[in-house]
Amino acid sequence: MSKNFYITTPIYYPSGKPHMGHAYSSIVADIFARFKKLEDYNVLFLTGTDEHGQKIQKEAKKNNKDPKVFCDELSETFRSLTKVLNLSNNDFIRTTEKRHHKSVVDLWNRLVTSGDIYLDKYSGWYSVSDEAFYDEDEIEIINGNKVSKSSGSNVEWVEEESYFFKLSSWSKKLLEFYNKNPKFILPVSRRNEVIKFVEKGLKDLSISRTSFSWGIPVPKNEKHVIYVWLDALTNYISALNFPNVEDKKYKDYWPADIHIIGKDILRFHAVFWPAFLLAAKLSPPKRVFGHGWILSDEKKMSKSLGNILDPLEIINKYGIDQLRYYLVKEVSLGNDGSISMENLKNCINNDLANNYGNLCQRVFSFIKKNCENKIPKSKRLNISDKQLLNNLKNNVPKLINLMNNQELNEYIKIVVSFSFDANKYFNDSEPWAVKKKDPDRMKTILFTIVQQIKNISILLNPIIPNATNKVLSIMNYSNKNIKIDKINEDNLLNHDKELDNLEILFNKIENDN
């Protein structure tokens, strides 16, 4: 039986250029996608752009462009970002695509058939920036402007005819669903937030607008366009050829295993989305994980503060593996996390250059000089050799469990500790000291440390794929063997072929002063 895994990022709103938040969500999702491939799953990894709504229409008009042309240009910057971030996504969806339009219309019609949609008039506070409606208790006045407490975005009073989704009737059913599926929302703190919100009672949700035209028209009433969040959320199934529920892709991958999102859009994914799906008699996703915000020196990034860190600039200066590693090492997944250029430099130096990179460089240089540039075979492992290898091997089940529960930071902490232990083993074993009096022992030490480098590289591969692929490649290690179940299999190393030259993996960053 084939093992399938479906993971998604949020689809990004292309009203401006990509920022660090986009990069973080995408990198986190990519790491989990790559890890499932290590477990030999058939992975579908989806990302894309959300291109409808009033904000897009306004921005396009401001730039004197047709909305579709405007979206084409901006969407391409996000598509390009997938390559820059070295994402392994195998689909990129746009909400302006025909396949998506078809899916949204079908979902709307299902909700009409279920009796969950009705026509009335809407009046309330609306944020164009957030594409979200807010209750009175979610609004505050700052500098004379009414803004959303959660996002800080300006809100305006809106009154217009609107279709409504009977969200109020789904409070009890959603709470029952959360109770039956305790890991549907993670981390636990986010789950508790959502449950408290739903327990207060839900209000019917306005799901159409007449004040703008850039969106998917409501079937049989085209003066209305479908609310952008009902439209956007549907991307997760439109990518699977919905409404054809008999399609192999849909049957293999729905329900999605996990949606990786930022906490600011948790309500849409953990309340609205399952309610829409249940009302349409479709299965909700298995999990929604709401990560925290990326802060710059303890402050939320903003143009006014001048503290926005551009991921592209950092990648150009330091490298993509370096940024990937730093973001997920420094930021505790699920919590807000502060990053800084100083901490980035220290992380690159301590964890990557001085630890993993230095280990690989030292070992392979020594083999080149002392073993005719070939991985030596082992004679007999002693206690310290076995201890080094077994410690990693025995932790593999724990590491798999950590990743499958999105405990990424603990996973990295353990894997990095293996690298520090490997450096210590190499220093303590002193192959340079034993090579004359006991060459067989020297070979066993080198065999052991290469084996451990291979194992560490497999475990780090989802996080720093470029560097680890180089290391595994120079050992003549086959790509098909980069799997969790190949850890500690020493017969997969080629002892007869010379090692390729290993370039410096991570340059040490010197202080500017």
Residue, then its C-alpha position, 0 to 999 in steps of 0.5 A: m500500500s502506497k504512503n501518501f502525504y499532503i502538505t500546504t503553505p498558506i497561499y500568499y496574497p501578492s499585493g507586495k513583494p515576498h517578506m520573511g514571514h512568507a519565507y518562514s512558512s514556506i521553509v517550515a513546510d518544505i522541511f516537513a515535506r522533505f522529511k516525509k520523503l525520507e520516510d519514503y512517502n509520496v509527497l504532494f507539497l502545494t503553495g501558491t498565490d491568493e489573487h482576488g479581493q478588494k485589496i488587489q483591485k485597489e492596488a492594480k488600479k493604483n498602478n494603472k494595471d488590469p487586475k489579472v496583469f497585475c496578479d500575473e506579475l506579482s504571482e511570478t515573484f512568489r513562484s520565483l521565491t520557491k526556487v530561491l528558497n529551494l522548495s520541493n513543492n510539486d504544485f503552485i496554484r493561483t486562484t485566477e486559474k480555471r481549475h480553481h474557479k470550477s472548484v469554488v463554484d462547486l463548493w458554493n453550490r454544495l453549500v446552497t444545496s445544504g441550506d447553509i447559505y442565505l441572502d440578507k444585508y450586512s453591516g459591520w467593520y471590515s478590513v480591506s487589508d486583512e480581507a476580514f470582518y471584525d466584531e465591535d470587541e475586536i476593534e480599538i481606536i489608535n491615533g483616531n483610527k479604528v483598527s483591528k486589535s489583532s492585526g492593527s489594520n484599519v477597518e471601515w464600516v460597511e453596509e451592503e447586500s450579502y450572502f451569509f453562511k450559517l456559521s452560527s449553526w456550526s458552533k456545537k458541531l465544530l467543538e465536537f469535531y475538535n474534541k474528537n480530533p485533539k491534534f487537529i489544531l496545533p500547537v496546543s496554545r492555538r487550539n485553546e484560542v480557537i476553542k475559546f473563540v468558538e465557545k463564545g458562539l459564532k455569528d453568521l459569516s458574510i461570504s459575498r461582496t458587491s462593492f468590488s468586482w475582482g473575484i469569482p462571481v456568485p452563481k446565478n447572481e453575478k453582481h456579487v463576488i464570493y468572499v475572498w476567504l471562501d474562495a482562497l481556502t478552496n485552493y487546497i482541494s482545487a489543486l486535487n481536481f475537485p469537484n471530481v471526488e473520484d479523481k485519483k489525486y483527490k482520493d490519494y491526498w485528501p484530506a490534507d495531512i497538514h496546513i502550515i499557516g501563520k497564527d494571524i490566519l488561524r481562525f479562517h483555517a481552523v473555524f471557517w474552513p472545517a465548517f465549509l467542508l463539513a457543511a458541504k459533506l467533505s472531510p476537513p484536513k487532518r491538521v492545521f498548524g499555526h506558527g508564530w510571527i517572525l520578529s526583528d530584534e523583538k519587534k514586529m517587522s514594519k516599514s515604519l520601524g525600518n526593521i524589515l529583513d529581506p530574505l532575498e538579501i540575506i540569501n544573496k549574502y549568506g546562502i539559502d541553507q544558512l537562512r533555512y537552518y537559522l530560521v528553524k533553529e532560532v525560532s521555536l515553531g508555534n511561538d513568536g521568534s525574534i531574529s537578528m543579523e548578529n544571531l544569524k552570523n553566530c548561528i552560521n559560525n557555531d552550528l554550521a561552519n565550526n561544527y558540521g562543516n568543519l567535521c566534514q572538512r577535517v575528516f575527508s581531508f584526513i582520508k584524502k591524505n592517509c587512505e588514498n582518498k577512499i573510505p576505509k573498511s572497518k576491522r572491528l568496532n570498539i565500545s566508543d565506536k558502537q556508542l557513537l553510532n548506536n546513540l544516533k540509531n536508537n534515537v531515530p524513532k524519537l526523531i521521527n515522532l518529533m517531526n510528525n508532531q511538528e516539534l522541529n526545534e527539539y529535532i534540530k537540537i538532538v541532531v546537532s548534538f550528534s554532530f558535536d559528539a562526532n567532533k568530540y569522538f574524532n578528537d578523542s580517537e586521534p586517528w593521526a596519532v594511531k595511524k603508524k602503530d595501529p593502522d587498522r584502528m585508524k581505518t576503523i575510526l575513519f569508517t565510524i566517523v564517515q558512517q556517522i557523517k552520513n547518518i547526520s547528513i541524512l537527518l539534516n537533509p530536509i533542513i540544509p539540502n544543498a550542503t548535505n547533498k554535497v557531502l553525500s555526493i562526494m561519498n558517492y552515496s546514492n540519492k535513492n539511499i537518502k532515506i531514514d531506514k538506510i541510517n546505519e547501513d554501512n554496506l551502502l558506502n562505496h569503499d572502492k571509488e575515490l572521494d570527490n573533492l569537498e569544497i568549503l560548505f559554510n564560510k565563517i563570517e567575520n565580524d564587521n569590526 
